[in-house]
Amino acid sequence: MIDPLLTALVVFVLAAFIGFEVINKVPPTLHTPLMSGSNAISGIAIIGAVLVTVGGNINWVNALGFVAIVLATINVVGGFMVTDRMLQMFRKKKASS
């Protein structure tokens, strides 16, 4: 029988590798517009981390869930800040009188 921890570790390593390769192939001019899409994904990660943390009966599961919540929240807030800054570049400046 395959150990569930080993399966989870393999999935994590593959996801990290594939994510790194996909991001490296995106041209720099598209990084900021894609940030809005990644905010939605991070929002889903926050919901998943909350569900895992609440349902976890093991202390280290709760600790990892809390770390996941914090990191995903930082990612969402940072993404919205970058997106807002990008959108400010396209707003018309008010004429000074």
Biopython code that builds the backbone (N, CA, C, O; Angstrom):
import numpy as np
from Bio.PDB.StructureBuilder import StructureBuilder

atoms = [
    (1, "MET", "N", (0.846, -1.181, 0.000)),
    (1, "MET", "CA", (0.000, 0.000, 0.000)),
    (1, "MET", "C", (0.891, 1.243, 0.000)),
    (1, "MET", "O", (1.928, 1.275, 0.663)),
    (2, "ILE", "N", (0.477, 2.254, -0.745)),
    (2, "ILE", "CA", (1.254, 3.483, -0.863)),
    (2, "ILE", "C", (0.919, 4.403, 0.302)),
    (2, "ILE", "O", (-0.245, 4.586, 0.660)),
    (3, "ASP", "N", (1.951, 4.969, 0.873)),
    (3, "ASP", "CA", (1.796, 5.874, 2.006)),
    (3, "ASP", "C", (1.140, 7.180, 1.530)),
    (3, "ASP", "O", (1.620, 7.773, 0.563)),
    (4, "PRO", "N", (0.070, 7.644, 2.168)),
    (4, "PRO", "CA", (-0.590, 8.892, 1.745)),
    (4, "PRO", "C", (0.332, 10.107, 1.845)),
    (4, "PRO", "O", (0.216, 11.036, 1.045)),
    (5, "LEU", "N", (1.244, 10.112, 2.817)),
    (5, "LEU", "CA", (2.171, 11.235, 2.932)),
    (5, "LEU", "C", (3.110, 11.279, 1.733)),
    (5, "LEU", "O", (3.412, 12.357, 1.222)),
    (6, "LEU", "N", (3.575, 10.118, 1.279)),
    (6, "LEU", "CA", (4.442, 10.060, 0.104)),
    (6, "LEU", "C", (3.698, 10.514, -1.137)),
    (6, "LEU", "O", (4.259, 11.224, -1.972)),
    (7, "THR", "N", (2.442, 10.115, -1.267)),
    (7, "THR", "CA", (1.623, 10.548, -2.403)),
    (7, "THR", "C", (1.439, 12.066, -2.386)),
    (7, "THR", "O", (1.562, 12.720, -3.422)),
    (8, "ALA", "N", (1.148, 12.615, -1.228)),
    (8, "ALA", "CA", (0.975, 14.066, -1.117)),
    (8, "ALA", "C", (2.269, 14.800, -1.431)),
    (8, "ALA", "O", (2.248, 15.855, -2.065)),
    (9, "LEU", "N", (3.395, 14.250, -0.993)),
    (9, "LEU", "CA", (4.689, 14.866, -1.272)),
    (9, "LEU", "C", (5.004, 14.847, -2.767)),
    (9, "LEU", "O", (5.510, 15.832, -3.305)),
    (10, "VAL", "N", (4.712, 13.743, -3.436)),
    (10, "VAL", "CA", (4.935, 13.649, -4.883)),
    (10, "VAL", "C", (4.061, 14.650, -5.626)),
    (10, "VAL", "O", (4.531, 15.317, -6.548)),
    (11, "VAL", "N", (2.801, 14.762, -5.237)),
    (11, "VAL", "CA", (1.900, 15.723, -5.874)),
    (11, "VAL", "C", (2.404, 17.147, -5.656)),
    (11, "VAL", "O", (2.372, 17.966, -6.574)),
    (12, "PHE", "N", (2.866, 17.442, -4.452)),
    (12, "PHE", "CA", (3.376, 18.783, -4.156)),
    (12, "PHE", "C", (4.600, 19.113, -5.004)),
    (12, "PHE", "O", (4.688, 20.203, -5.570)),
    (13, "VAL", "N", (5.542, 18.182, -5.096)),
    (13, "VAL", "CA", (6.761, 18.421, -5.876)),
    (13, "VAL", "C", (6.417, 18.599, -7.355)),
    (13, "VAL", "O", (6.945, 19.501, -8.005)),
    (14, "LEU", "N", (5.549, 17.761, -7.886)),
    (14, "LEU", "CA", (5.147, 17.905, -9.289)),
    (14, "LEU", "C", (4.431, 19.222, -9.540)),
    (14, "LEU", "O", (4.672, 19.873, -10.557)),
    (15, "ALA", "N", (3.549, 19.625, -8.622)),
    (15, "ALA", "CA", (2.832, 20.895, -8.781)),
    (15, "ALA", "C", (3.796, 22.073, -8.733)),
    (15, "ALA", "O", (3.658, 23.022, -9.505)),
    (16, "ALA", "N", (4.772, 22.016, -7.832)),
    (16, "ALA", "CA", (5.755, 23.099, -7.740)),
    (16, "ALA", "C", (6.585, 23.171, -9.019)),
    (16, "ALA", "O", (6.832, 24.263, -9.531)),
    (17, "PHE", "N", (7.013, 22.032, -9.536)),
    (17, "PHE", "CA", (7.813, 22.012, -10.760)),
    (17, "PHE", "C", (7.022, 22.525, -11.951)),
    (17, "PHE", "O", (7.516, 23.349, -12.720)),
    (18, "ILE", "N", (5.791, 22.039, -12.108)),
    (18, "ILE", "CA", (4.959, 22.471, -13.237)),
    (18, "ILE", "C", (4.627, 23.955, -13.118)),
    (18, "ILE", "O", (4.660, 24.678, -14.114)),
    (19, "GLY", "N", (4.310, 24.413, -11.916)),
    (19, "GLY", "CA", (4.028, 25.839, -11.721)),
    (19, "GLY", "C", (5.218, 26.710, -12.066)),
    (19, "GLY", "O", (5.062, 27.758, -12.694)),
    (20, "PHE", "N", (6.408, 26.285, -11.661)),
    (20, "PHE", "CA", (7.622, 27.037, -11.976)),
    (20, "PHE", "C", (7.852, 27.097, -13.484)),
    (20, "PHE", "O", (8.193, 28.151, -14.022)),
    (21, "GLU", "N", (7.666, 25.980, -14.156)),
    (21, "GLU", "CA", (7.873, 25.942, -15.607)),
    (21, "GLU", "C", (6.844, 26.799, -16.343)),
    (21, "GLU", "O", (7.187, 27.483, -17.307)),
    (22, "VAL", "N", (5.603, 26.767, -15.905)),
    (22, "VAL", "CA", (4.565, 27.561, -16.563)),
    (22, "VAL", "C", (4.836, 29.051, -16.386)),
    (22, "VAL", "O", (4.718, 29.815, -17.345)),
    (23, "ILE", "N", (5.192, 29.471, -15.190)),
    (23, "ILE", "CA", (5.449, 30.888, -14.927)),
    (23, "ILE", "C", (6.678, 31.370, -15.702)),
    (23, "ILE", "O", (6.703, 32.506, -16.176)),
    (24, "ASN", "N", (7.682, 30.526, -15.831)),
    (24, "ASN", "CA", (8.882, 30.928, -16.583)),
    (24, "ASN", "C", (8.599, 31.156, -18.056)),
    (24, "ASN", "O", (9.320, 31.911, -18.707)),
    (25, "LYS", "N", (7.574, 30.528, -18.594)),
    (25, "LYS", "CA", (7.259, 30.655, -20.021)),
    (25, "LYS", "C", (6.408, 31.891, -20.323)),
    (25, "LYS", "O", (6.232, 32.237, -21.492)),
    (26, "VAL", "N", (5.881, 32.556, -19.307)),
    (26, "VAL", "CA", (5.039, 33.731, -19.515)),
    (26, "VAL", "C", (5.923, 34.957, -19.715)),
    (26, "VAL", "O", (6.818, 35.214, -18.909)),
    (27, "PRO", "N", (5.678, 35.725, -20.797)),
    (27, "PRO", "CA", (6.471, 36.939, -21.002)),
    (27, "PRO", "C", (6.223, 37.963, -19.879)),
    (27, "PRO", "O", (5.127, 38.014, -19.321)),
    (28, "PRO", "N", (7.236, 38.774, -19.550)),
    (28, "PRO", "CA", (7.088, 39.744, -18.453)),
    (28, "PRO", "C", (5.926, 40.721, -18.636)),
    (28, "PRO", "O", (5.372, 41.200, -17.646)),
    (29, "THR", "N", (5.547, 41.025, -19.875)),
    (29, "THR", "CA", (4.450, 41.972, -20.087)),
    (29, "THR", "C", (3.100, 41.404, -19.671)),
    (29, "THR", "O", (2.144, 42.157, -19.488)),
    (30, "LEU", "N", (3.012, 40.098, -19.522)),
    (30, "LEU", "CA", (1.742, 39.483, -19.136)),
    (30, "LEU", "C", (1.659, 39.138, -17.656)),
    (30, "LEU", "O", (0.602, 38.716, -17.188)),
    (31, "HIS", "N", (2.741, 39.305, -16.911)),
    (31, "HIS", "CA", (2.729, 38.914, -15.505)),
    (31, "HIS", "C", (1.689, 39.676, -14.695)),
    (31, "HIS", "O", (0.968, 39.072, -13.902)),
    (32, "THR", "N", (1.598, 40.990, -14.879)),
    (32, "THR", "CA", (0.674, 41.780, -14.075)),
    (32, "THR", "C", (-0.790, 41.465, -14.391)),
    (32, "THR", "O", (-1.579, 41.305, -13.461)),
    (33, "PRO", "N", (-1.188, 41.370, -15.675)),
    (33, "PRO", "CA", (-2.591, 40.992, -15.933)),
    (33, "PRO", "C", (-2.944, 39.605, -15.398)),
    (33, "PRO", "O", (-4.081, 39.374, -14.984)),
    (34, "LEU", "N", (-1.995, 38.695, -15.402)),
    (34, "LEU", "CA", (-2.272, 37.359, -14.895)),
    (34, "LEU", "C", (-2.358, 37.332, -13.370)),
    (34, "LEU", "O", (-2.836, 36.355, -12.793)),
    (35, "MET", "N", (-1.898, 38.401, -12.717)),
    (35, "MET", "CA", (-1.957, 38.473, -11.265)),
    (35, "MET", "C", (-3.406, 38.429, -10.783)),
    (35, "MET", "O", (-3.693, 37.853, -9.734)),
    (36, "SER", "N", (-4.317, 39.030, -11.540)),
    (36, "SER", "CA", (-5.726, 39.021, -11.144)),
    (36, "SER", "C", (-6.271, 37.599, -11.132)),
    (36, "SER", "O", (-7.039, 37.232, -10.243)),
    (37, "GLY", "N", (-5.879, 36.807, -12.109)),
    (37, "GLY", "CA", (-6.313, 35.413, -12.139)),
    (37, "GLY", "C", (-5.729, 34.618, -10.992)),
    (37, "GLY", "O", (-6.399, 33.758, -10.421)),
    (38, "SER", "N", (-4.487, 34.901, -10.652)),
    (38, "SER", "CA", (-3.867, 34.161, -9.551)),
    (38, "SER", "C", (-4.481, 34.557, -8.208)),
    (38, "SER", "O", (-4.438, 33.779, -7.255)),
    (39, "ASN", "N", (-5.053, 35.766, -8.126)),
    (39, "ASN", "CA", (-5.754, 36.152, -6.897)),
    (39, "ASN", "C", (-6.944, 35.245, -6.645)),
    (39, "ASN", "O", (-7.210, 34.865, -5.504)),
    (40, "ALA", "N", (-7.660, 34.897, -7.707)),
    (40, "ALA", "CA", (-8.806, 34.000, -7.551)),
    (40, "ALA", "C", (-8.341, 32.621, -7.091)),
    (40, "ALA", "O", (-8.979, 32.003, -6.240)),
    (41, "ILE", "N", (-7.241, 32.142, -7.646)),
    (41, "ILE", "CA", (-6.714, 30.834, -7.252)),
    (41, "ILE", "C", (-6.256, 30.872, -5.795)),
    (41, "ILE", "O", (-6.486, 29.920, -5.049)),
    (42, "SER", "N", (-5.614, 31.956, -5.390)),
    (42, "SER", "CA", (-5.177, 32.063, -4.001)),
    (42, "SER", "C", (-6.368, 32.162, -3.053)),
    (42, "SER", "O", (-6.313, 31.670, -1.926)),
    (43, "GLY", "N", (-7.434, 32.792, -3.507)),
    (43, "GLY", "CA", (-8.654, 32.831, -2.695)),
    (43, "GLY", "C", (-9.209, 31.439, -2.467)),
    (43, "GLY", "O", (-9.677, 31.125, -1.372)),
    (44, "ILE", "N", (-9.158, 30.606, -3.493)),
    (44, "ILE", "CA", (-9.595, 29.218, -3.347)),
    (44, "ILE", "C", (-8.660, 28.475, -2.396)),
    (44, "ILE", "O", (-9.106, 27.644, -1.604)),
    (45, "ALA", "N", (-7.358, 28.776, -2.474)),
    (45, "ALA", "CA", (-6.391, 28.142, -1.568)),
    (45, "ALA", "C", (-6.673, 28.530, -0.123)),
    (45, "ALA", "O", (-6.505, 27.712, 0.781)),
    (46, "ILE", "N", (-7.100, 29.768, 0.103)),
    (46, "ILE", "CA", (-7.442, 30.203, 1.465)),
    (46, "ILE", "C", (-8.631, 29.389, 1.987)),
    (46, "ILE", "O", (-8.620, 28.924, 3.127)),
    (47, "ILE", "N", (-9.642, 29.224, 1.154)),
    (47, "ILE", "CA", (-10.811, 28.448, 1.577)),
    (47, "ILE", "C", (-10.415, 27.011, 1.890)),
    (47, "ILE", "O", (-10.846, 26.454, 2.899)),
    (48, "GLY", "N", (-9.594, 26.406, 1.028)),
    (48, "GLY", "CA", (-9.137, 25.042, 1.268)),
    (48, "GLY", "C", (-8.318, 24.925, 2.543)),
    (48, "GLY", "O", (-8.475, 23.970, 3.304)),
    (49, "ALA", "N", (-7.443, 25.899, 2.775)),
    (49, "ALA", "CA", (-6.607, 25.864, 3.975)),
    (49, "ALA", "C", (-7.457, 26.024, 5.239)),
    (49, "ALA", "O", (-7.182, 25.393, 6.260)),
    (50, "VAL", "N", (-8.480, 26.864, 5.167)),
    (50, "VAL", "CA", (-9.370, 27.028, 6.321)),
    (50, "VAL", "C", (-10.099, 25.710, 6.610)),
    (50, "VAL", "O", (-10.218, 25.299, 7.764)),
    (51, "LEU", "N", (-10.581, 25.059, 5.556)),
    (51, "LEU", "CA", (-11.286, 23.788, 5.748)),
    (51, "LEU", "C", (-10.372, 22.717, 6.334)),
    (51, "LEU", "O", (-10.781, 21.956, 7.211)),
    (52, "VAL", "N", (-9.131, 22.661, 5.845)),
    (52, "VAL", "CA", (-8.179, 21.671, 6.369)),
    (52, "VAL", "C", (-7.838, 21.983, 7.821)),
    (52, "VAL", "O", (-7.762, 21.077, 8.650)),
    (53, "THR", "N", (-7.633, 23.252, 8.130)),
    (53, "THR", "CA", (-7.261, 23.638, 9.489)),
    (53, "THR", "C", (-8.389, 23.346, 10.473)),
    (53, "THR", "O", (-8.146, 22.853, 11.575)),
    (54, "VAL", "N", (-9.606, 23.646, 10.078)),
    (54, "VAL", "CA", (-10.742, 23.407, 10.969)),
    (54, "VAL", "C", (-10.961, 21.912, 11.172)),
    (54, "VAL", "O", (-11.300, 21.481, 12.274)),
    (55, "GLY", "N", (-10.772, 21.120, 10.123)),
    (55, "GLY", "CA", (-11.028, 19.688, 10.224)),
    (55, "GLY", "C", (-9.860, 18.878, 10.748)),
    (55, "GLY", "O", (-9.995, 17.675, 10.972)),
    (56, "GLY", "N", (-8.709, 19.518, 10.949)),
    (56, "GLY", "CA", (-7.527, 18.788, 11.395)),
    (56, "GLY", "C", (-7.543, 18.497, 12.879)),
    (56, "GLY", "O", (-7.830, 19.369, 13.698)),
    (57, "ASN", "N", (-7.232, 17.263, 13.209)),
    (57, "ASN", "CA", (-7.171, 16.882, 14.619)),
    (57, "ASN", "C", (-5.735, 16.794, 15.111)),
    (57, "ASN", "O", (-5.494, 16.561, 16.296)),
    (58, "ILE", "N", (-4.789, 16.978, 14.210)),
    (58, "ILE", "CA", (-3.376, 16.837, 14.541)),
    (58, "ILE", "C", (-2.766, 18.239, 14.594)),
    (58, "ILE", "O", (-3.071, 19.086, 13.755)),
    (59, "ASN", "N", (-1.909, 18.476, 15.575)),
    (59, "ASN", "CA", (-1.338, 19.817, 15.758)),
    (59, "ASN", "C", (-0.551, 20.287, 14.547)),
    (59, "ASN", "O", (-0.673, 21.447, 14.153)),
    (60, "TRP", "N", (0.260, 19.410, 13.940)),
    (60, "TRP", "CA", (1.073, 19.865, 12.809)),
    (60, "TRP", "C", (0.209, 20.141, 11.588)),
    (60, "TRP", "O", (0.582, 20.968, 10.756)),
    (61, "VAL", "N", (-0.934, 19.475, 11.456)),
    (61, "VAL", "CA", (-1.862, 19.779, 10.362)),
    (61, "VAL", "C", (-2.447, 21.172, 10.568)),
    (61, "VAL", "O", (-2.563, 21.947, 9.619)),
    (62, "ASN", "N", (-2.812, 21.487, 11.796)),
    (62, "ASN", "CA", (-3.324, 22.829, 12.095)),
    (62, "ASN", "C", (-2.263, 23.893, 11.853)),
    (62, "ASN", "O", (-2.571, 24.968, 11.338)),
    (63, "ALA", "N", (-1.014, 23.604, 12.220)),
    (63, "ALA", "CA", (0.073, 24.564, 12.011)),
    (63, "ALA", "C", (0.313, 24.798, 10.520)),
    (63, "ALA", "O", (0.462, 25.941, 10.087)),
    (64, "LEU", "N", (0.349, 23.723, 9.736)),
    (64, "LEU", "CA", (0.548, 23.875, 8.289)),
    (64, "LEU", "C", (-0.632, 24.596, 7.641)),
    (64, "LEU", "O", (-0.451, 25.393, 6.720)),
    (65, "GLY", "N", (-1.838, 24.312, 8.127)),
    (65, "GLY", "CA", (-3.013, 25.012, 7.612)),
    (65, "GLY", "C", (-2.952, 26.499, 7.905)),
    (65, "GLY", "O", (-3.305, 27.318, 7.057)),
    (66, "PHE", "N", (-2.510, 26.846, 9.092)),
    (66, "PHE", "CA", (-2.376, 28.260, 9.452)),
    (66, "PHE", "C", (-1.332, 28.957, 8.578)),
    (66, "PHE", "O", (-1.551, 30.077, 8.118)),
    (67, "VAL", "N", (-0.200, 28.292, 8.352)),
    (67, "VAL", "CA", (0.843, 28.856, 7.488)),
    (67, "VAL", "C", (0.302, 29.044, 6.071)),
    (67, "VAL", "O", (0.576, 30.057, 5.428)),
    (68, "ALA", "N", (-0.470, 28.062, 5.585)),
    (68, "ALA", "CA", (-1.056, 28.177, 4.246)),
    (68, "ALA", "C", (-2.023, 29.349, 4.169)),
    (68, "ALA", "O", (-2.056, 30.062, 3.166)),
    (69, "ILE", "N", (-2.804, 29.549, 5.214)),
    (69, "ILE", "CA", (-3.742, 30.681, 5.233)),
    (69, "ILE", "C", (-2.987, 32.007, 5.185)),
    (69, "ILE", "O", (-3.358, 32.910, 4.436)),
    (70, "VAL", "N", (-1.936, 32.121, 5.982)),
    (70, "VAL", "CA", (-1.162, 33.363, 6.024)),
    (70, "VAL", "C", (-0.505, 33.640, 4.666)),
    (70, "VAL", "O", (-0.591, 34.754, 4.151)),
    (71, "LEU", "N", (0.149, 32.630, 4.091)),
    (71, "LEU", "CA", (0.851, 32.841, 2.821)),
    (71, "LEU", "C", (-0.113, 33.144, 1.678)),
    (71, "LEU", "O", (0.170, 34.013, 0.854)),
    (72, "ALA", "N", (-1.234, 32.450, 1.614)),
    (72, "ALA", "CA", (-2.207, 32.716, 0.555)),
    (72, "ALA", "C", (-2.826, 34.102, 0.721)),
    (72, "ALA", "O", (-3.097, 34.778, -0.272)),
    (73, "THR", "N", (-3.052, 34.533, 1.959)),
    (73, "THR", "CA", (-3.594, 35.870, 2.200)),
    (73, "THR", "C", (-2.604, 36.947, 1.767)),
    (73, "THR", "O", (-2.992, 37.949, 1.167)),
    (74, "ILE", "N", (-1.326, 36.736, 2.074)),
    (74, "ILE", "CA", (-0.299, 37.684, 1.621)),
    (74, "ILE", "C", (-0.280, 37.759, 0.099)),
    (74, "ILE", "O", (-0.136, 38.839, -0.474)),
    (75, "ASN", "N", (-0.426, 36.618, -0.549)),
    (75, "ASN", "CA", (-0.433, 36.576, -2.008)),
    (75, "ASN", "C", (-1.634, 37.328, -2.583)),
    (75, "ASN", "O", (-1.496, 38.053, -3.568)),
    (76, "VAL", "N", (-2.797, 37.161, -1.981)),
    (76, "VAL", "CA", (-3.994, 37.854, -2.466)),
    (76, "VAL", "C", (-3.855, 39.359, -2.285)),
    (76, "VAL", "O", (-4.121, 40.124, -3.212)),
    (77, "VAL", "N", (-3.443, 39.784, -1.106)),
    (77, "VAL", "CA", (-3.314, 41.224, -0.840)),
    (77, "VAL", "C", (-2.252, 41.844, -1.752)),
    (77, "VAL", "O", (-2.471, 42.912, -2.323)),
    (78, "GLY", "N", (-1.116, 41.185, -1.889)),
    (78, "GLY", "CA", (-0.071, 41.693, -2.776)),
    (78, "GLY", "C", (-0.523, 41.745, -4.216)),
    (78, "GLY", "O", (-0.194, 42.684, -4.941)),
    (79, "GLY", "N", (-1.273, 40.747, -4.634)),
    (79, "GLY", "CA", (-1.778, 40.732, -6.008)),
    (79, "GLY", "C", (-2.732, 41.877, -6.279)),
    (79, "GLY", "O", (-2.672, 42.508, -7.334)),
    (80, "PHE", "N", (-3.611, 42.144, -5.325)),
    (80, "PHE", "CA", (-4.531, 43.267, -5.510)),
    (80, "PHE", "C", (-3.786, 44.599, -5.495)),
    (80, "PHE", "O", (-4.162, 45.526, -6.213)),
    (81, "MET", "N", (-2.746, 44.702, -4.693)),
    (81, "MET", "CA", (-1.968, 45.949, -4.672)),
    (81, "MET", "C", (-1.270, 46.169, -6.006)),
    (81, "MET", "O", (-1.265, 47.287, -6.519)),
    (82, "VAL", "N", (-0.687, 45.131, -6.570)),
    (82, "VAL", "CA", (-0.013, 45.252, -7.864)),
    (82, "VAL", "C", (-1.018, 45.564, -8.966)),
    (82, "VAL", "O", (-0.757, 46.402, -9.828)),
    (83, "THR", "N", (-2.165, 44.890, -8.940)),
    (83, "THR", "CA", (-3.190, 45.141, -9.953)),
    (83, "THR", "C", (-3.713, 46.572, -9.849)),
    (83, "THR", "O", (-3.916, 47.230, -10.869)),
    (84, "ASP", "N", (-3.933, 47.060, -8.624)),
    (84, "ASP", "CA", (-4.404, 48.429, -8.451)),
    (84, "ASP", "C", (-3.369, 49.436, -8.957)),
    (84, "ASP", "O", (-3.718, 50.434, -9.588)),
    (85, "ARG", "N", (-2.113, 49.166, -8.677)),
    (85, "ARG", "CA", (-1.056, 50.078, -9.152)),
    (85, "ARG", "C", (-1.002, 50.088, -10.679)),
    (85, "ARG", "O", (-0.792, 51.135, -11.291)),
    (86, "MET", "N", (-1.193, 48.915, -11.292)),
    (86, "MET", "CA", (-1.194, 48.851, -12.747)),
    (86, "MET", "C", (-2.373, 49.636, -13.317)),
    (86, "MET", "O", (-2.220, 50.357, -14.302)),
    (87, "LEU", "N", (-3.544, 49.498, -12.702)),
    (87, "LEU", "CA", (-4.713, 50.208, -13.203)),
    (87, "LEU", "C", (-4.591, 51.715, -13.015)),
    (87, "LEU", "O", (-5.156, 52.479, -13.798)),
    (88, "GLN", "N", (-3.864, 52.156, -11.991)),
    (88, "GLN", "CA", (-3.659, 53.591, -11.787)),
    (88, "GLN", "C", (-2.834, 54.194, -12.919)),
    (88, "GLN", "O", (-2.949, 55.386, -13.202)),
    (89, "MET", "N", (-2.022, 53.397, -13.555)),
    (89, "MET", "CA", (-1.215, 53.905, -14.666)),
    (89, "MET", "C", (-2.093, 54.285, -15.863)),
    (89, "MET", "O", (-1.690, 55.108, -16.685)),
    (90, "PHE", "N", (-3.290, 53.692, -15.967)),
    (90, "PHE", "CA", (-4.151, 53.943, -17.100)),
    (90, "PHE", "C", (-5.228, 55.004, -16.822)),
    (90, "PHE", "O", (-5.987, 55.363, -17.723)),
    (91, "ARG", "N", (-5.298, 55.500, -15.594)),
    (91, "ARG", "CA", (-6.264, 56.534, -15.265)),
    (91, "ARG", "C", (-5.756, 57.894, -15.741)),
    (91, "ARG", "O", (-4.557, 58.173, -15.740)),
    (92, "LYS", "N", (-6.706, 58.720, -16.143)),
    (92, "LYS", "CA", (-6.335, 60.062, -16.572)),
    (92, "LYS", "C", (-5.994, 60.890, -15.343)),
    (92, "LYS", "O", (-6.671, 60.814, -14.318)),
    (93, "LYS", "N", (-4.943, 61.674, -15.461)),
    (93, "LYS", "CA", (-4.560, 62.545, -14.361)),
    (93, "LYS", "C", (-5.423, 63.796, -14.381)),
    (93, "LYS", "O", (-5.746, 64.329, -15.443)),
    (94, "LYS", "N", (-5.788, 64.253, -13.197)),
    (94, "LYS", "CA", (-6.582, 65.462, -13.078)),
    (94, "LYS", "C", (-5.724, 66.665, -13.423)),
    (94, "LYS", "O", (-4.561, 66.749, -13.030)),
    (95, "ALA", "N", (-6.321, 67.607, -14.173)),
    (95, "ALA", "CA", (-5.587, 68.827, -14.537)),
    (95, "ALA", "C", (-5.464, 69.727, -13.310)),
    (95, "ALA", "O", (-6.443, 69.976, -12.607)),
    (96, "SER", "N", (-4.264, 70.204, -13.068)),
    (96, "SER", "CA", (-4.068, 71.105, -11.936)),
    (96, "SER", "C", (-4.428, 72.530, -12.374)),
    (96, "SER", "O", (-4.055, 72.964, -13.464)),
    (97, "SER", "N", (-5.151, 73.249, -11.517)),
    (97, "SER", "CA", (-5.566, 74.599, -11.882)),
    (97, "SER", "C", (-4.844, 75.642, -11.106)),
    (97, "SER", "O", (-5.085, 76.834, -11.301)),
]
sb = StructureBuilder()
sb.init_structure("model")
sb.init_model(0)
sb.init_chain("A")
sb.init_seg("    ")
for serial, (resi, resn, name, xyz) in enumerate(atoms, 1):
    if name == "N":
        sb.init_residue(resn, " ", resi, " ")
    sb.init_atom(name, np.array(xyz, "f"), 0.0, 1.0, " ", f" {name:<3s}", serial, name[0])
structure = sb.get_structure()
